Amino acid sequence: MAPAATASIYDTITNQIIAALERKGVDLPCPRCGHTAFDVVGEPDLLLKEGGWVTSSEVLPTALIACRWCGFLCRHALRVLLEPPAPAVADTGRGADAARVAQAEA
């Protein structure tokens, strides 16, 4: 069993991840089974190797999320997930990337 301090730190990080997912509207059901209950099951690092679009080797901290029904796993990059919310961008109906481009061009 983990010491109380470790459990408390883990709970704090888990709560921050859950709050960030909710704040960013990440609420779609599981893409495999359609269920809507998920758990944060860890924060593993993903090693990116230099080459292709990756310009240098680095470690990418992630949140590992699992569907409670089928166990489907997905990752979220913590650098993006935990950053402060960006200013609101008008939805043009063409997707978030198109909205960002439209805002940059304005």
C-alpha positions as CSV (number, residue, x, y, z in Angstrom):
1,M,0.0,0.0,0.0
2,A,1.3,3.5,-0.9
3,P,2.1,5.9,1.9
4,A,-0.6,8.5,2.6
5,A,1.4,11.4,1.1
6,T,1.9,9.5,-2.2
7,A,-1.8,8.6,-2.3
8,S,-2.7,12.2,-1.7
9,I,-0.4,13.5,-4.5
10,Y,-1.9,10.8,-6.8
11,D,-5.4,11.9,-5.9
12,T,-4.6,15.5,-6.5
13,I,-3.2,14.8,-10.0
14,T,-6.1,12.6,-10.8
15,N,-8.6,15.3,-9.7
16,Q,-6.7,17.9,-11.9
17,I,-6.9,15.6,-14.9
18,I,-10.6,14.9,-14.4
19,A,-11.3,18.7,-13.9
20,A,-9.3,19.5,-17.1
21,L,-11.2,16.9,-19.1
22,E,-14.5,18.3,-17.9
23,R,-13.4,21.9,-18.5
24,K,-12.3,21.1,-22.1
25,G,-15.5,19.3,-22.9
26,V,-14.0,15.8,-23.3
27,D,-17.2,13.9,-22.7
28,L,-17.8,11.6,-25.7
29,P,-18.6,7.9,-25.0
30,C,-16.0,5.2,-25.4
31,P,-15.3,4.7,-29.2
32,R,-15.3,0.9,-28.8
33,C,-18.3,0.1,-26.7
34,G,-20.3,3.4,-26.3
35,H,-20.2,3.4,-22.5
36,T,-19.6,6.7,-20.6
37,A,-17.7,5.7,-17.5
38,F,-14.0,6.2,-17.4
39,D,-11.1,6.1,-14.9
40,V,-7.7,7.8,-14.8
41,V,-5.5,4.7,-14.5
42,G,-2.1,6.3,-14.6
43,E,0.2,9.0,-15.8
44,P,2.8,7.2,-17.9
45,D,5.5,9.0,-19.8
46,L,5.7,8.5,-23.6
47,L,9.2,8.5,-25.0
48,L,9.3,10.4,-28.3
49,K,12.3,9.4,-30.5
50,E,14.0,11.9,-32.8
51,G,13.1,11.6,-36.4
52,G,10.2,12.6,-38.7
53,W,8.2,15.4,-37.2
54,V,9.9,15.0,-33.8
55,T,12.9,17.3,-33.8
56,S,14.5,15.9,-30.6
57,S,14.1,13.0,-28.2
58,E,11.9,14.0,-25.3
59,V,9.5,12.5,-22.8
60,L,5.9,13.4,-23.1
61,P,3.9,13.2,-19.9
62,T,0.5,11.7,-20.5
63,A,-2.7,10.7,-18.7
64,L,-3.9,7.2,-19.4
65,I,-7.7,6.9,-19.4
66,A,-9.6,3.5,-19.4
67,C,-13.2,2.7,-20.2
68,R,-14.7,1.0,-17.1
69,W,-16.8,-1.4,-19.3
70,C,-14.4,-2.7,-22.1
71,G,-11.0,-1.4,-20.9
72,F,-10.3,0.7,-24.0
73,L,-7.3,2.9,-23.3
74,C,-6.6,6.4,-24.5
75,R,-3.9,8.9,-23.7
76,H,-4.0,12.7,-23.3
77,A,-0.9,14.9,-23.4
78,L,-0.7,16.5,-20.0
79,R,1.1,19.6,-21.4
80,V,-2.0,20.3,-23.5
81,L,-4.6,19.0,-21.1
82,L,-3.5,20.9,-18.0
83,E,-2.7,24.2,-19.6
84,P,-4.9,27.1,-18.8
85,P,-8.0,27.4,-21.0
86,A,-7.4,29.4,-24.3
87,P,-9.5,32.4,-25.1
88,A,-12.9,31.5,-26.6
89,V,-12.8,31.1,-30.4
90,A,-16.0,31.5,-32.4
91,D,-17.2,28.2,-33.9
92,T,-17.4,28.6,-37.7
93,G,-18.8,25.1,-38.1
94,R,-15.6,24.0,-39.8
95,G,-13.9,22.6,-36.7
96,A,-11.6,24.0,-34.1
97,D,-8.6,24.2,-36.4
98,A,-10.5,26.2,-39.0
99,A,-11.8,28.5,-36.3
100,R,-8.2,29.1,-35.1
101,V,-7.1,29.9,-38.6
102,A,-10.0,32.3,-39.1
103,Q,-9.2,34.1,-35.9
104,A,-5.5,34.4,-36.8
105,E,-6.5,35.8,-40.2
106,A,-8.8,38.4,-38.7
